[in-house]
Amino acid sequence: MTLIIEIAPEIESRLEAEAKRNGMSKDDLAKNVIEERFAPSEKRENYLPEGFKPRYIGKAETRDFSGDDEWLRENREKYIGKYVATHGNRLITSGENLKEVMIEARDKGFPDALVYQVEDPNAPSFVEFIY
């Protein structure tokens, strides 16, 4: 199949530079890119090195976050603008600095604490549309 396409000059110069770096022509590089993009999915998904043997390391544990949600609903007003770390329906730590809150929660024995910044429910949305 022969394919003729028009591309912007800046794209063509980038294509040419990349082809030169790889020691090939622009046409060959473009052909390779198209073939890789439209290769059968099993070929694209095989990104592991040849001979790689995956190993089972166990089942990931998850926990119920409904207690964290309940705590936030009951205590939001006291912690607006702060970072809080909760576990279940209890506060582990809070503060102005995210990193410090995360470290303190971990040091207190809660590496899986839910850490988030409490936002003011009356504050404007992050995204606003201006017409």
Backbone hydrogen bonds in HBPLUS format (Angstrom, degrees):
<---DONOR---> <-ACCEPTOR-->    atom                        ^
c    i                          cat <-CA-CA->   ^        H-A-AA   ^      H-
h    n   atom  resd res      DA  || num        DHA   H-A  angle D-A-AA Bond
n    s   type  num  typ     dist DA aas  dist angle  dist       angle   num
A0011-ILE N   A0008-ALA O   3.04 MM   3  5.33 124.3  2.36 106.2 120.2     1
A0012-GLU N   A0008-ALA O   2.99 MM   4  6.32 160.4  2.03 156.9 163.2     2
A0013-SER N   A0009-PRO O   2.92 MM   4  6.19 152.6  2.00 148.3 155.2     3
A0014-ARG N   A0010-GLU O   3.14 MM   4  6.32 150.4  2.23 136.7 144.3     4
A0015-LEU N   A0011-ILE O   2.86 MM   4  6.09 158.5  1.90 152.7 159.0     5
A0016-GLU N   A0012-GLU O   2.86 MM   4  6.05 156.1  1.91 146.4 153.0     6
A0017-ALA N   A0013-SER O   2.96 MM   4  6.13 157.3  2.01 143.1 148.9     7
A0018-GLU N   A0014-ARG O   2.95 MM   4  6.14 161.2  1.99 149.6 154.6     8
A0019-ALA N   A0015-LEU O   2.92 MM   4  6.08 158.4  1.96 148.0 154.3     9
A0020-LYS N   A0016-GLU O   2.94 MM   4  6.13 157.0  1.99 146.7 153.0    10
A0021-ARG N   A0017-ALA O   2.97 MM   4  6.24 155.4  2.03 146.5 152.9    11
A0022-ASN N   A0018-GLU O   3.08 MM   4  6.32 142.5  2.22 142.2 152.0    12
A0022-ASN N   A0019-ALA O   3.12 MM   3  5.09 123.8  2.45  93.4 107.8    13
A0024-MET N   A0019-ALA O   2.91 MM   5  5.09 171.6  1.92 142.6 144.8    14
A0023-GLY N   A0020-LYS O   3.08 MM   3  4.92 157.0  2.14  99.4 106.4    15
A0029-LEU N   A0025-SER O   3.04 MM   4  6.30 161.6  2.07 151.3 156.2    16
A0030-ALA N   A0026-LYS O   2.90 MM   4  6.10 167.9  1.92 156.0 159.3    17
A0031-LYS N   A0027-ASP O   2.91 MM   4  6.09 156.7  1.97 146.1 153.1    18
A0032-ASN N   A0028-ASP O   2.90 MM   4  6.15 159.2  1.95 148.5 153.8    19
A0033-VAL N   A0029-LEU O   2.94 MM   4  6.20 162.4  1.97 155.9 160.3    20
A0034-ILE N   A0030-ALA O   3.02 MM   4  6.22 165.6  2.04 151.8 155.3    21
A0035-GLU N   A0031-LYS O   2.88 MM   4  6.07 163.3  1.91 152.7 157.9    22
A0036-GLU N   A0032-ASN O   2.88 MM   4  6.03 159.9  1.92 151.1 156.4    23
A0037-ARG N   A0033-VAL O   3.00 MM   4  6.14 158.8  2.05 146.9 152.9    24
A0038-PHE N   A0034-ILE O   3.05 MM   4  6.22 152.5  2.13 149.4 155.8    25
A0039-ALA N   A0036-GLU O   3.48 MM   3  5.19 169.8  2.49  98.8 100.9    26
A0043-LYS N   A0040-PRO O   2.98 MM   3  5.63 136.8  2.17 118.0 128.8    27
A0044-ARG N   A0040-PRO O   3.39 MM   4  6.78 155.1  2.46 148.3 155.4    28
A0045-GLU N   A0041-SER O   2.90 MM   4  6.02 152.6  1.97 155.3 163.0    29
A0047-TYR N   A0045-GLU O   2.93 MM   2  5.62 129.6  2.19 107.9  92.8    30
A0052-PHE N   A0049-PRO O   3.07 MM   3  5.58 156.1  2.13 138.5 137.7    31
A0068-ASP N   A0065-PHE O   3.12 MM   3  5.23 120.5  2.49  98.4 112.7    32
A0069-ASP N   A0065-PHE O   3.12 MM   4  6.49 156.1  2.17 151.8 158.2    33
A0070-GLU N   A0066-SER O   2.95 MM   4  6.19 154.2  2.02 145.4 152.5    34
A0071-TRP N   A0067-GLY O   2.91 MM   4  6.14 160.2  1.95 148.5 153.4    35
A0072-LEU N   A0068-ASP O   3.03 MM   4  6.26 160.4  2.07 147.6 152.6    36
A0073-ARG N   A0069-ASP O   3.00 MM   4  6.29 159.4  2.05 149.2 154.4    37
A0074-GLU N   A0070-GLU O   3.09 MM   4  6.35 155.7  2.15 150.2 156.3    38
A0075-ASN N   A0071-TRP O   2.94 MM   4  6.00 142.1  2.08 150.4 160.9    39
A0076-ARG N   A0072-LEU O   2.94 MM   4  5.19 126.3  2.23 150.8 149.9    40
A0078-LYS N   A0075-ASN O   3.16 MM   3  5.79 138.0  2.34 118.7 128.2    41
A0079-TYR N   A0076-ARG O   3.08 MM   3  5.58 149.7  2.18 116.1 124.5    42
A0082-LYS N   A0079-TYR O   2.98 MM   3  5.45 163.6  2.01 138.2 140.1    43
A0081-GLY N   A0118-VAL O   2.75 MM  37  5.44 168.1  1.76 153.3 154.4    44
A0118-VAL N   A0082-LYS O   2.92 MM  36  5.79 164.6  1.94 170.1 166.6    45
A0083-TYR N   A0095-GLY O   2.80 MM  12  5.39 168.0  1.81 175.0 170.8    46
A0095-GLY N   A0083-TYR O   2.93 MM  12  5.39 147.0  2.04 150.2 157.6    47
A0084-VAL N   A0116-TYR O   2.87 MM  32  5.69 163.5  1.90 163.7 165.2    48
A0116-TYR N   A0084-VAL O   3.05 MM  32  5.69 154.5  2.11 155.8 163.2    49
A0085-ALA N   A0093-THR O   2.85 MM   8  5.34 154.8  1.91 165.2 161.3    50
A0092-ILE N   A0085-ALA O   2.71 MM   7  5.38 168.2  1.72 159.7 160.0    51
A0093-THR N   A0085-ALA O   3.42 MM   8  5.34 153.8  2.49 131.5 137.0    52
A0086-THR N   A0114-LEU O   2.92 MM  28  5.29 160.4  1.96 144.7 148.3    53
A0114-LEU N   A0086-THR O   2.85 MM  28  5.29 154.7  1.92 161.1 160.2    54
A0087-HIS N   A0090-ARG O   3.02 MM   3  5.66 158.6  2.06 158.1 165.0    55
A0090-ARG N   A0087-HIS O   3.33 MM   3  5.66 146.4  2.45 114.2 123.7    56
A0101-VAL N   A0097-ASN O   3.07 MM   4  6.30 156.7  2.12 153.2 160.0    57
A0102-MET N   A0098-LEU O   2.96 MM   4  6.22 162.1  1.99 156.5 161.2    58
A0103-ILE N   A0099-LYS O   2.95 MM   4  6.19 161.8  1.98 153.0 157.9    59
A0104-GLU N   A0100-GLU O   2.93 MM   4  6.03 163.8  1.96 147.4 152.2    60
A0105-ALA N   A0101-VAL O   2.97 MM   4  6.11 159.0  2.01 148.6 154.2    61
A0106-ARG N   A0102-MET O   3.07 MM   4  6.26 160.8  2.10 146.0 151.2    62
A0107-ASP N   A0103-ILE O   2.83 MM   4  6.05 161.5  1.87 152.7 158.3    63
A0108-LYS N   A0104-GLU O   2.94 MM   4  6.10 137.4  2.13 141.9 152.4    64
A0110-PHE N   A0105-ALA O   2.92 MM   5  5.33 154.5  1.99 151.1 149.9    65
A0109-GLY N   A0106-ARG O   2.94 MM   3  5.22 157.3  2.00 109.3 115.2    66
A0113-ALA N   A0110-PHE O   3.18 MM   3  5.30 156.5  2.23 115.3 113.4    67
A0123-ALA N   A0120-ASP O   3.09 MM   3  5.30 163.1  2.12 110.3 115.7    68
